[in-house]
Amino acid sequence: MNCRDNCGACCTAPSITSPIPGMPDGKPAGVRCVQLGENNLCRIFGQPERPAFCGGLQPSEEMCGSSREYAMQWLGELERATAPACNR
């Protein structure tokens, strides 16, 4: 499956704990990554600076569904389900 045009849910919904250029401490869940362009495409896609987490998160029917809203909700639920108990 390919990414949906102009979505960017996977660059907004999940938290990323590793450094990102422009976000040295990573990013919290629900915050748009600074590397997400206005076209909702990753500016560092394929670059060595891109966090391993990002490269490991592959689009799928289950995750992406039929809309950006669905993907945001699905990824948000995954974020909450996998957060450490002290953050829930």
A tleap script that builds the chain and sets N, CA, C and O, in Angstrom:
source leaprc.protein.ff14SB
mol = sequence {
  NMET ASN CYS ARG ASP ASN CYS GLY ALA CYS
  CYS THR ALA PRO SER ILE THR SER PRO ILE
  PRO GLY MET PRO ASP GLY LYS PRO ALA GLY
  VAL ARG CYS VAL GLN LEU GLY GLU ASN ASN
  LEU CYS ARG ILE PHE GLY GLN PRO GLU ARG
  PRO ALA PHE CYS GLY GLY LEU GLN PRO SER
  GLU GLU MET CYS GLY SER SER ARG GLU TYR
  ALA MET GLN TRP LEU GLY GLU LEU GLU ARG
  ALA THR ALA PRO ALA CYS ASN CARG
}
set mol.1.N position { 0.852 -1.184 0.000 }
set mol.1.CA position { 0.000 0.000 0.000 }
set mol.1.C position { 0.892 1.239 0.000 }
set mol.1.O position { 1.931 1.262 0.660 }
set mol.2.N position { 0.492 2.250 -0.728 }
set mol.2.CA position { 1.194 3.531 -0.738 }
set mol.2.C position { 0.499 4.507 0.197 }
set mol.2.O position { -0.682 4.355 0.509 }
set mol.3.N position { 1.240 5.503 0.635 }
set mol.3.CA position { 0.660 6.545 1.479 }
set mol.3.C position { -0.408 7.312 0.709 }
set mol.3.O position { -0.307 7.519 -0.500 }
set mol.4.N position { -1.431 7.723 1.444 }
set mol.4.CA position { -2.497 8.536 0.863 }
set mol.4.C position { -1.962 9.956 0.669 }
set mol.4.O position { -1.274 10.481 1.545 }
set mol.5.N position { -2.265 10.566 -0.446 }
set mol.5.CA position { -1.848 11.944 -0.696 }
set mol.5.C position { -2.366 12.869 0.402 }
set mol.5.O position { -3.508 12.750 0.845 }
set mol.6.N position { -1.516 13.781 0.827 }
set mol.6.CA position { -1.872 14.854 1.747 }
set mol.6.C position { -2.436 14.361 3.075 }
set mol.6.O position { -3.359 14.973 3.612 }
set mol.7.N position { -1.902 13.269 3.615 }
set mol.7.CA position { -2.385 12.714 4.884 }
set mol.7.C position { -1.505 13.162 6.048 }
set mol.7.O position { -1.895 14.045 6.811 }
set mol.8.N position { -0.333 12.568 6.191 }
set mol.8.CA position { 0.582 12.945 7.265 }
set mol.8.C position { 0.180 12.498 8.658 }
set mol.8.O position { 0.773 12.949 9.639 }
set mol.9.N position { -0.811 11.625 8.772 }
set mol.9.CA position { -1.249 11.181 10.094 }
set mol.9.C position { -0.128 10.494 10.866 }
set mol.9.O position { -0.005 10.676 12.078 }
set mol.10.N position { 0.690 9.707 10.171 }
set mol.10.CA position { 1.757 8.970 10.850 }
set mol.10.C position { 2.885 9.897 11.302 }
set mol.10.O position { 3.751 9.479 12.071 }
set mol.11.N position { 2.887 11.142 10.838 }
set mol.11.CA position { 3.886 12.135 11.244 }
set mol.11.C position { 3.308 13.114 12.264 }
set mol.11.O position { 3.970 14.075 12.656 }
set mol.12.N position { 2.083 12.868 12.686 }
set mol.12.CA position { 1.415 13.743 13.643 }
set mol.12.C position { 0.932 12.966 14.866 }
set mol.12.O position { 1.216 13.361 15.997 }
set mol.13.N position { 0.212 11.877 14.657 }
set mol.13.CA position { -0.442 11.172 15.761 }
set mol.13.C position { 0.519 10.522 16.762 }
set mol.13.O position { 0.336 10.717 17.964 }
set mol.14.N position { 1.525 9.766 16.334 }
set mol.14.CA position { 2.348 9.061 17.324 }
set mol.14.C position { 3.432 9.958 17.933 }
set mol.14.O position { 3.862 10.948 17.342 }
set mol.15.N position { 3.851 9.568 19.133 }
set mol.15.CA position { 5.028 10.205 19.724 }
set mol.15.C position { 6.266 9.567 19.102 }
set mol.15.O position { 6.242 8.405 18.697 }
set mol.16.N position { 7.333 10.332 19.034 }
set mol.16.CA position { 8.615 9.832 18.541 }
set mol.16.C position { 9.646 10.226 19.580 }
set mol.16.O position { 9.828 11.411 19.860 }
set mol.17.N position { 10.323 9.242 20.154 }
set mol.17.CA position { 11.244 9.520 21.259 }
set mol.17.C position { 12.675 9.765 20.803 }
set mol.17.O position { 13.499 10.223 21.595 }
set mol.18.N position { 12.988 9.473 19.555 }
set mol.18.CA position { 14.350 9.698 19.069 }
set mol.18.C position { 14.451 11.088 18.444 }
set mol.18.O position { 13.439 11.667 18.048 }
set mol.19.N position { 15.669 11.625 18.355 }
set mol.19.CA position { 15.840 12.958 17.777 }
set mol.19.C position { 15.413 13.023 16.317 }
set mol.19.O position { 15.588 12.078 15.548 }
set mol.20.N position { 14.854 14.158 15.971 }
set mol.20.CA position { 14.451 14.487 14.610 }
set mol.20.C position { 15.124 15.826 14.309 }
set mol.20.O position { 15.137 16.694 15.183 }
set mol.21.N position { 15.678 16.031 13.128 }
set mol.21.CA position { 16.233 17.358 12.840 }
set mol.21.C position { 15.194 18.448 13.106 }
set mol.21.O position { 14.108 18.438 12.527 }
set mol.22.N position { 15.535 19.376 13.977 }
set mol.22.CA position { 14.607 20.431 14.370 }
set mol.22.C position { 13.800 20.101 15.610 }
set mol.22.O position { 13.133 20.971 16.169 }
set mol.23.N position { 13.855 18.851 16.044 }
set mol.23.CA position { 13.165 18.395 17.260 }
set mol.23.C position { 14.117 17.440 17.988 }
set mol.23.O position { 13.913 16.226 17.956 }
set mol.24.N position { 15.140 17.968 18.635 }
set mol.24.CA position { 16.183 17.118 19.218 }
set mol.24.C position { 15.705 16.154 20.300 }
set mol.24.O position { 16.372 15.158 20.582 }
set mol.25.N position { 14.554 16.444 20.905 }
set mol.25.CA position { 14.004 15.554 21.935 }
set mol.25.C position { 12.878 14.688 21.397 }
set mol.25.O position { 12.135 14.086 22.172 }
set mol.26.N position { 12.746 14.618 20.091 }
set mol.26.CA position { 11.628 13.889 19.503 }
set mol.26.C position { 10.384 14.752 19.518 }
set mol.26.O position { 10.474 15.979 19.560 }
set mol.27.N position { 9.214 14.114 19.484 }
set mol.27.CA position { 7.961 14.877 19.506 }
set mol.27.C position { 6.879 14.128 20.264 }
set mol.27.O position { 6.823 12.899 20.225 }
set mol.28.N position { 6.023 14.864 20.949 }
set mol.28.CA position { 4.905 14.215 21.640 }
set mol.28.C position { 3.802 13.800 20.667 }
set mol.28.O position { 3.717 14.303 19.546 }
set mol.29.N position { 2.982 12.896 21.112 }
set mol.29.CA position { 1.830 12.459 20.318 }
set mol.29.C position { 0.927 13.652 20.022 }
set mol.29.O position { 0.716 14.522 20.866 }
set mol.30.N position { 0.404 13.667 18.806 }
set mol.30.CA position { -0.529 14.709 18.407 }
set mol.30.C position { 0.110 15.992 17.920 }
set mol.30.O position { -0.592 16.917 17.513 }
set mol.31.N position { 1.438 16.063 17.956 }
set mol.31.CA position { 2.155 17.249 17.494 }
set mol.31.C position { 2.709 16.970 16.105 }
set mol.31.O position { 3.305 15.922 15.858 }
set mol.32.N position { 2.507 17.904 15.218 }
set mol.32.CA position { 2.990 17.766 13.846 }
set mol.32.C position { 4.514 17.810 13.839 }
set mol.32.O position { 5.112 18.690 14.460 }
set mol.33.N position { 5.141 16.876 13.148 }
set mol.33.CA position { 6.590 16.845 13.019 }
set mol.33.C position { 7.045 18.052 12.198 }
set mol.33.O position { 6.412 18.399 11.201 }
set mol.34.N position { 8.140 18.691 12.615 }
set mol.34.CA position { 8.643 19.854 11.873 }
set mol.34.C position { 9.146 19.471 10.483 }
set mol.34.O position { 9.290 20.335 9.618 }
set mol.35.N position { 9.411 18.202 10.266 }
set mol.35.CA position { 9.878 17.740 8.960 }
set mol.35.C position { 8.737 17.385 8.009 }
set mol.35.O position { 8.978 16.958 6.879 }
set mol.36.N position { 7.512 17.558 8.457 }
set mol.36.CA position { 6.349 17.297 7.610 }
set mol.36.C position { 6.045 18.555 6.807 }
set mol.36.O position { 5.661 19.578 7.374 }
set mol.37.N position { 6.214 18.483 5.498 }
set mol.37.CA position { 6.014 19.639 4.642 }
set mol.37.C position { 4.554 20.034 4.530 }
set mol.37.O position { 3.666 19.316 4.989 }
set mol.38.N position { 4.316 21.182 3.916 }
set mol.38.CA position { 2.943 21.660 3.742 }
set mol.38.C position { 2.102 20.715 2.894 }
set mol.38.O position { 0.874 20.714 2.984 }
set mol.39.N position { 2.770 19.909 2.067 }
set mol.39.CA position { 2.080 18.905 1.261 }
set mol.39.C position { 1.900 17.596 2.031 }
set mol.39.O position { 1.470 16.593 1.460 }
set mol.40.N position { 2.227 17.603 3.326 }
set mol.40.CA position { 2.136 16.441 4.216 }
set mol.40.C position { 3.029 15.295 3.773 }
set mol.40.O position { 2.693 14.127 3.964 }
set mol.41.N position { 4.170 15.634 3.178 }
set mol.41.CA position { 5.195 14.649 2.848 }
set mol.41.C position { 6.417 14.930 3.700 }
set mol.41.O position { 6.717 16.080 4.020 }
set mol.42.N position { 7.120 13.862 4.065 }
set mol.42.CA position { 8.311 13.972 4.902 }
set mol.42.C position { 9.463 14.595 4.120 }
set mol.42.O position { 9.806 14.145 3.027 }
set mol.43.N position { 10.047 15.631 4.695 }
set mol.43.CA position { 11.171 16.305 4.051 }
set mol.43.C position { 12.471 15.503 4.149 }
set mol.43.O position { 13.405 15.736 3.382 }
set mol.44.N position { 12.529 14.553 5.096 }
set mol.44.CA position { 13.761 13.772 5.278 }
set mol.44.C position { 13.560 12.302 4.932 }
set mol.44.O position { 14.346 11.448 5.343 }
set mol.45.N position { 12.512 12.011 4.180 }
set mol.45.CA position { 12.259 10.632 3.744 }
set mol.45.C position { 13.485 10.114 2.996 }
set mol.45.O position { 13.995 10.775 2.092 }
set mol.46.N position { 13.951 8.932 3.377 }
set mol.46.CA position { 15.092 8.309 2.728 }
set mol.46.C position { 16.441 8.845 3.167 }
set mol.46.O position { 17.477 8.396 2.676 }
set mol.47.N position { 16.441 9.801 4.088 }
set mol.47.CA position { 17.690 10.381 4.575 }
set mol.47.C position { 18.133 9.680 5.858 }
set mol.47.O position { 17.290 9.162 6.590 }
set mol.48.N position { 19.425 9.652 6.146 }
set mol.48.CA position { 19.905 8.983 7.363 }
set mol.48.C position { 19.413 9.648 8.655 }
set mol.48.O position { 19.393 9.008 9.707 }
set mol.49.N position { 19.019 10.914 8.586 }
set mol.49.CA position { 18.532 11.623 9.777 }
set mol.49.C position { 17.110 11.201 10.173 }
set mol.49.O position { 16.657 11.487 11.282 }
set mol.50.N position { 16.433 10.538 9.282 }
set mol.50.CA position { 15.051 10.113 9.564 }
set mol.50.C position { 15.068 9.044 10.651 }
set mol.50.O position { 15.800 8.061 10.534 }
set mol.51.N position { 14.270 9.217 11.713 }
set mol.51.CA position { 14.255 8.231 12.797 }
set mol.51.C position { 13.854 6.832 12.314 }
set mol.51.O position { 13.030 6.686 11.411 }
set mol.52.N position { 14.446 5.823 12.924 }
set mol.52.CA position { 14.125 4.433 12.584 }
set mol.52.C position { 12.638 4.147 12.790 }
set mol.52.O position { 12.045 3.375 12.037 }
set mol.53.N position { 12.038 4.763 13.800 }
set mol.53.CA position { 10.607 4.579 14.049 }
set mol.53.C position { 9.800 4.912 12.794 }
set mol.53.O position { 8.882 4.182 12.418 }
set mol.54.N position { 10.153 6.011 12.164 }
set mol.54.CA position { 9.416 6.468 10.976 }
set mol.54.C position { 9.544 5.470 9.832 }
set mol.54.O position { 8.563 5.162 9.154 }
set mol.55.N position { 10.758 4.969 9.621 }
set mol.55.CA position { 10.972 3.999 8.561 }
set mol.55.C position { 10.263 2.682 8.822 }
set mol.55.O position { 9.908 1.970 7.882 }
set mol.56.N position { 10.055 2.351 10.091 }
set mol.56.CA position { 9.393 1.102 10.449 }
set mol.56.C position { 7.880 1.167 10.394 }
set mol.56.O position { 7.214 0.133 10.380 }
set mol.57.N position { 7.336 2.362 10.364 }
set mol.57.CA position { 5.880 2.531 10.332 }
set mol.57.C position { 5.429 2.550 8.877 }
set mol.57.O position { 5.521 3.575 8.201 }
set mol.58.N position { 4.952 1.433 8.414 }
set mol.58.CA position { 4.567 1.272 7.007 }
set mol.58.C position { 3.056 1.390 6.851 }
set mol.58.O position { 2.311 0.897 7.698 }
set mol.59.N position { 2.592 2.032 5.788 }
set mol.59.CA position { 1.151 2.166 5.579 }
set mol.59.C position { 0.492 0.800 5.387 }
set mol.59.O position { 1.053 -0.102 4.764 }
set mol.60.N position { -0.705 0.679 5.937 }
set mol.60.CA position { -1.486 -0.546 5.777 }
set mol.60.C position { -2.966 -0.185 5.791 }
set mol.60.O position { -3.349 0.870 6.297 }
set mol.61.N position { -3.788 -1.055 5.239 }
set mol.61.CA position { -5.238 -0.826 5.252 }
set mol.61.C position { -5.745 -0.678 6.677 }
set mol.61.O position { -6.588 0.175 6.955 }
set mol.62.N position { -5.228 -1.515 7.588 }
set mol.62.CA position { -5.674 -1.475 8.985 }
set mol.62.C position { -5.372 -0.123 9.620 }
set mol.62.O position { -6.222 0.442 10.308 }
set mol.63.N position { -4.176 0.397 9.396 }
set mol.63.CA position { -3.759 1.643 10.022 }
set mol.63.C position { -4.361 2.856 9.315 }
set mol.63.O position { -4.839 3.779 9.975 }
set mol.64.N position { -4.345 2.864 8.010 }
set mol.64.CA position { -4.716 4.059 7.244 }
set mol.64.C position { -6.215 4.180 6.998 }
set mol.64.O position { -6.741 5.290 6.919 }
set mol.65.N position { -6.908 3.048 6.875 }
set mol.65.CA position { -8.336 3.099 6.590 }
set mol.65.C position { -8.629 3.865 5.319 }
set mol.65.O position { -7.864 3.801 4.357 }
set mol.66.N position { -9.728 4.586 5.312 }
set mol.66.CA position { -10.145 5.293 4.100 }
set mol.66.C position { -9.985 6.802 4.197 }
set mol.66.O position { -10.354 7.525 3.271 }
set mol.67.N position { -9.429 7.293 5.325 }
set mol.67.CA position { -9.295 8.741 5.467 }
set mol.67.C position { -8.187 9.093 6.455 }
set mol.67.O position { -7.756 8.254 7.245 }
set mol.68.N position { -7.736 10.329 6.402 }
set mol.68.CA position { -6.752 10.828 7.351 }
set mol.68.C position { -7.332 10.788 8.763 }
set mol.68.O position { -6.628 10.443 9.712 }
set mol.69.N position { -8.595 11.133 8.903 }
set mol.69.CA position { -9.244 11.137 10.212 }
set mol.69.C position { -9.218 9.740 10.830 }
set mol.69.O position { -8.937 9.582 12.018 }
set mol.70.N position { -9.514 8.723 10.006 }
set mol.70.CA position { -9.465 7.349 10.501 }
set mol.70.C position { -8.059 7.015 10.977 }
set mol.70.O position { -7.886 6.466 12.065 }
set mol.71.N position { -7.038 7.349 10.157 }
set mol.71.CA position { -5.652 7.046 10.516 }
set mol.71.C position { -5.247 7.758 11.795 }
set mol.71.O position { -4.567 7.171 12.637 }
set mol.72.N position { -5.653 9.019 11.957 }
set mol.72.CA position { -5.335 9.762 13.184 }
set mol.72.C position { -5.944 9.073 14.399 }
set mol.72.O position { -5.290 8.943 15.434 }
set mol.73.N position { -7.185 8.634 14.277 }
set mol.73.CA position { -7.853 7.960 15.391 }
set mol.73.C position { -7.173 6.626 15.696 }
set mol.73.O position { -6.903 6.324 16.858 }
set mol.74.N position { -6.897 5.832 14.675 }
set mol.74.CA position { -6.285 4.515 14.860 }
set mol.74.C position { -4.913 4.653 15.512 }
set mol.74.O position { -4.598 3.943 16.466 }
set mol.75.N position { -4.102 5.570 14.993 }
set mol.75.CA position { -2.762 5.774 15.550 }
set mol.75.C position { -2.835 6.358 16.956 }
set mol.75.O position { -2.003 6.028 17.801 }
set mol.76.N position { -3.803 7.209 17.217 }
set mol.76.CA position { -3.995 7.746 18.570 }
set mol.76.C position { -4.345 6.659 19.564 }
set mol.76.O position { -3.842 6.652 20.688 }
set mol.77.N position { -5.207 5.738 19.156 }
set mol.77.CA position { -5.569 4.621 20.032 }
set mol.77.C position { -4.363 3.714 20.268 }
set mol.77.O position { -4.160 3.235 21.384 }
set mol.78.N position { -3.568 3.476 19.237 }
set mol.78.CA position { -2.357 2.676 19.389 }
set mol.78.C position { -1.383 3.370 20.347 }
set mol.78.O position { -0.772 2.718 21.194 }
set mol.79.N position { -1.244 4.665 20.216 }
set mol.79.CA position { -0.369 5.448 21.100 }
set mol.79.C position { -0.806 5.270 22.561 }
set mol.79.O position { 0.023 5.003 23.430 }
set mol.80.N position { -2.080 5.416 22.821 }
set mol.80.CA position { -2.587 5.268 24.193 }
set mol.80.C position { -2.414 3.851 24.706 }
set mol.80.O position { -2.083 3.652 25.875 }
set mol.81.N position { -2.633 2.872 23.856 }
set mol.81.CA position { -2.522 1.466 24.275 }
set mol.81.C position { -1.082 1.055 24.572 }
set mol.81.O position { -0.850 0.134 25.354 }
set mol.82.N position { -0.119 1.727 23.956 }
set mol.82.CA position { 1.277 1.338 24.138 }
set mol.82.C position { 2.058 2.306 25.035 }
set mol.82.O position { 3.255 2.121 25.254 }
set mol.83.N position { 1.387 3.327 25.548 }
set mol.83.CA position { 2.056 4.293 26.430 }
set mol.83.C position { 2.378 3.620 27.766 }
set mol.83.O position { 1.627 2.755 28.216 }
set mol.84.N position { 3.482 4.006 28.402 }
set mol.84.CA position { 3.775 3.491 29.732 }
set mol.84.C position { 2.616 3.798 30.671 }
set mol.84.O position { 1.935 4.811 30.508 }
set mol.85.N position { 2.393 2.943 31.636 }
set mol.85.CA position { 1.251 3.086 32.561 }
set mol.85.C position { 1.217 4.449 33.239 }
set mol.85.O position { 0.135 4.971 33.508 }
set mol.86.N position { 2.368 5.032 33.518 }
set mol.86.CA position { 2.386 6.333 34.192 }
set mol.86.C position { 1.932 7.469 33.292 }
set mol.86.O position { 1.651 8.561 33.786 }
set mol.87.N position { 1.853 7.245 31.979 }
set mol.87.CA position { 1.421 8.278 31.044 }
set mol.87.C position { -0.027 8.123 30.604 }
set mol.87.O position { -0.510 8.948 29.829 }
set mol.88.N position { -0.724 7.121 31.058 }
set mol.88.CA position { -2.092 6.873 30.604 }
set mol.88.C position { -3.082 7.671 31.410 }
set mol.88.O position { -4.286 7.588 31.167 }
savepdb mol mol.pdb
quit
